[in-house]
Amino acid sequence: MREDQIADIKVCLRPFRAAGPRYDVEKLGDKTVFHHYGHGGSGWSLSWGSADFVVGRIAATLERRIAVIGCGIIGLTTALTALRAGMDVTIYTRDLLPRTRSVRANGSWTPSSRIALASAAGPAFPDLWERMARFSWASYRSYLGLPGEPIMFLDTYRLEDQRNEAKANGEDHSAAPAQPGKDDFARYDTRIRDIIPAAIDLQPSENPFPVPYAKRAAMMIFNFGAYGDHLLSEFHQSGGRIVMREFHSPADLRHLPERVIVNCPGYAAHDWWQDRSLIPVRGQTTWLPPCPQGRYGVAYRGAEMLCKTDGIMVQGYDLDGLGEMAGVGNAFEHPDRREAARAIGVFTDLFRRTAASRSA
């Protein structure tokens, strides 16, 4: 793995809200606006369950004609869910899915990644999160085995030079934090442990890497190109419409013919809706050409590598040891080549040592 093989660098601003996703309803003249954004790093993972929750609330209005603002993963799955419920749906968007911030993510199943702060989410949110996670997991399973592998499982290895007892014990951080501000991010993964394939501790004889501690797990991942094509094809075939339009203020919605509007703009709500509860969480992914003969993933020293159908994704998710605070509050949306080189360097060194240990 080498820096001179970089094909693309993408930067995503994940829309984090301390209280979790925004689901409140707002009146705007004769319009009813259902807000649906602020999923942090869990938008892809929770999209179907979150859409099911919101569309269920919309159904209570008895309106059959709705508008969806935004064509990221939350907007598109919301629109599809509404179509499946028999509604007449138009998406209004500045960009189609392939050009949204959604496809700048790393594309792996992370349903509680910076979804909320445990101290701010409220007592009812963990149950809602579990409902959404279980619904989404079941929905994604229906895409397994389809042409192009839109959804697939990938063997991933999590490597450690020293044993991390908290991770080893699978601690759940949904309770009050010990260190507010750093460890306050809610973690609810233990609630769905019964349906997620467990990680397996590798014995030294099973560990192919020159690192003392290794776990292997089957991780669900999303291949953006194939999966996005499936979603957009179903949307159009089901009678959905897309209108290319850019909004500059909430007042612009008054001109839409639909009376019920689902607002799914992601981090864009920070500016166009003036929602200052949204905090950017910067994440950068680096893409190298695909490697069909090697399909696996590795996480080591704050970097992750996933060999996907659309390329080898490398991300430095915690290169400076900041934990979940990495990228929080950072709205710098331009690619950082030095960050990309650091993340690639983690695996260049790892694979060099791996080769040396095998030849020794």
N, C-alpha and C positions, 0 to 999 in steps of 0.2 A: 504494500500500500504506500503510495507516494503522492506528495503534494502536486507534482506536475500532471497528475491524472484527474484533477478536479474538473468536473464538467459544469457544475453550477453551485451557487451558494444562495440559500434562501433564508429570509428572516421573518419570523412570525411574532406578532404582539398578541399574546394570549390575554383574553379579557377577564381579568380576575375581579371578583367582588367579595368583600369580607363576609357578607351574609349569604353568599352563594348566588346562583343564577337569579336574575330578576324575572318574576312571574306576575307582577301586579298589573292591574287593568286601569287604564286612564281614559277619560272622556276628552275628546278634542272636537268641539262643535257637535256635529251629528255623528261623528266617528267614535267607535269603540276600539281602543288600541290595547292589544294584548302584548305585553313586553315578553321577550323570549331571548335573553342573551346573558352573558357573563358567566360562562362555564369554565373559566380558567384553562387548565391544560386537559380538561376532560370532555371537550365538546364532541370529538369524534366518538369517544367511547359511550357517552350517554345520549347521543343524538336521538335514537329511536325512542327510548323511554321518555325523554324529555318532551319530544314531539307528541307522543301519545297522551301525556299529562295535559299539555296545553290544548290540543285539539279536543280532548274530552270536555274541557271548560268552554271552548268555543261552541261546541254542539249545544250547550245549554241555552245559547242565545237564539237558537232556531234559525239563524241566518245561514243560508246555503252558499252565498257568494262571498268569498273572502280574498283579501290581498295579503301577500307575504312580502315583506321588505327584506331583501338580501338573498343571495344565492350561494352563501357558504354552506357548510355541512349542516348547520342548524336550520337555516332557511329552507334548504332543499328537502331535508327529511320531514320538516314540518309540512311543507307543501304536498309531498307525497302521501303523508299520513292523512291529510285532509282530503285529498283525492280519493284515497281508499275508503274514506268514510262517506263518500258520495257528495262532497262539496265541489263547487265550481271555483277553481283556484287560478289566480294570476300572480306570478312573481314579478316584482318591480326591483330592478337591480342595476347597479353600475357595471358590474362584472359578472361573468358566468363563473361557475365553480373553479375551472382550471386557472383563473386569474385572481382568485380570492386569497385572503390570508390563510384560509383553512388548509390549502395544499402546501403550505410552507412548514407544516408540522412534521413530526417524525413518523406518524402513522402507526402507532402501537396502542394496544388496549391498556389504558391508564385511567380508569373511571373515577379515581379520587385524587388525581394530580392537581393540587392547588385549586380544589373545587370551592373551598370556603375556609374561614377561620372557625375552629371549633367553638370559640368563645362568642362568635357573632352569628352563627348560623341558626340558632334557635333549637328548641327541643324536638320539633317535629321534622326537622330537615333530615336527620339520619334515616328515618323510615322512608321518606320520599326518595332519598338517594338510592336506597336499596331497591325500591320498586323500579326506579328508572334503570338501574344497572342490570337487574334481572331481565327486564323487558328487552333492553338493548342486546344483551348477550344472546338471548334466544333469537332475536331478529337477525343478528349478524350470522348466526349459524345457518340460516337459510341461503346464504350466499356462498357457502363453502362448496367447492367442486365445480363452480360455474366456469365457462370459458374465460381465459385471461386471468384466472385466479384473483378475483377482486378482493376476496377475503381468504386468508390462509393462516395456518399455524406454522411457527418457525421455532426450531430448537434454539434457545438462547442460553448463554453461559454468563453467570454473574460471578466475577472473580474478585478475590480479596487477598491482600497481603497479610492482613491481620483480621481476626475474627470480630465481626460486629455483632455483639450479643443481642442488641435490640432487633436487628433484622433477622437474626437467627431465630428469635422467639416469636416473630411475627406480631410485634406490638401494634395495638390499635390506638391511634392518637385522637379518638373522637371525644375523649374526656377533656377536662380543663388542662391546659398546658403547664409544664414545669417552668418554661422560660418564655413568657409572652413575647411575641414579635419574631421569634426565630423558630420555635417549635409549636406554634399555635395552629399550623395547617392541619385541617381535619383529615383523618385517614380512617376510612370505613371498610377497608378491604376484607377484614375478618368476617364481615356480615355475609359475604358471598363465597366464603371459602369452600362451601359444599358443591359449588358448580365450576370452580376454576381449577384446572389441573395444578396440583401442588408441585413446588420446586423440589428437586431431589439433590441431596448432598452427595457429591461424587467422592468416592474413595480415591486414594492416591493412584491406584492402578487404573482407574477410569478417567482420570483428569489428564487431558491432552496438553494442558498449558503449564508453563513453569511457575506456577503460583500455588501457594499452599492450600488455599480454600476456594472451592468452586461449587456452584449450584447449577443444575440444568433444569430448564422449565420450557414447556410448550407455550409460547406467547402468541396470542392472536394479533395479526397485523393487517393493515389496510393498504392495498396497492392502489394509489390514487387514480392512475389513468384508467385502469379497467373498472374500478368500483364507481368512479365518477361517470363513466360512460353508461354503465348499467342504470344508475339513478336518473340521469338526464333522459335516457331512452324511455324508461318507464314513465317518467313525468309527461313527456310529449305524447307517448302512445295512449296514455290515460286521459288525454284531453286538456292537459295543463297548458297554460300560456305564459310566455316570458316577455316582458316589456323592458327594454333597456332605458333606464331613467336614473338620474342622479338627484338626490334630495339634499337640500342645504339647511333646512330648518323644519321642525315639526309642522309648521303652517303649510308646507308644501303638500301634506297629506290631504288637506281639505279638498283638493281638486280631483282626488281619485273617485271613481264611481262606486267603489265598494264601501260599505258602511262598517264592516269589521276588518281590522287590519292587525296582522301579526308582525311585530317589529323584531326582526332577527338580524341586526347589523353587526353583531360582534363588537370588536373594540371601536368601530366607527361611531358607536353611540356616544362615546366620550366627547366627540366634537359636534356631530350633527344633532344629537338630542341634549347636549350639554350635561351629560350624566357624569358628574365628578366622583361618583362612587366606584367607577371603573379604574382599575390600576393596571398599567401594562406590565406584562411579564415577558421579557424578551427571550426568544429562543432562536438559535441559528442552526440550520442543517446544511451539511456539505454533501454533495452528490458526486459519486464517481460512476464510471460505466458499470452496467450489470455484470454479474459473475454467475452465469447459470449453473456451473458445476459446483458451486459452494453456497448452499442456502442455509445460513445460520446467523446468529447474532451473538455479540459479546458486549458486556458492560464491565468497565475496568477503570479505576482511577479517575472517576468523574467524566468518562467519555463512553459513548455507546455506538456500536456499529450494527447495522441491520442489512443483510443481503437480500434485497427485495427484487421483484420482477422488473421494476422501473429504475433500478440502480442500487449501488451500495450507498446507504445513508450513514453518515458519520456526524455525531453531535457531541459537543462538549457541554454536557448538562450541568456539571459542577466541577470545573477545572480548578477553581480556587478554594474549594472546601467550604463554601457558604451554605451548603445544604439546600433546603427549599427556598432560601432567600436569593439564590442565584437568579439574576435577571429581573427581580422584582423592582418595579418603579423605573425600569430602563425602557425608554421609548425610542431608542436609536434603531432605526429600521434599515440602515444600510449594511451590506455585507462587510464582515471583518475578516480579512484574509489571514491575519495573524491568529485569530481564534481558530479558524479552520485548520491552520497548520499545526497548532498545539494539539487539537483533537486527533488529527491523523497521526501525529507523532507518538501518541500513546500506543496506538496499534502497530506502528512501524517498529517500535521498540519491543512490544510484546511478541510480535511474530518473528523478529530477529532472534530473540531469546528462545522462542519455541523451536525454531529450526536448529539452533545451536545445541539445545538439550537433546534433540532427537539424533543428532549426528555424534553426540559424545559417547 
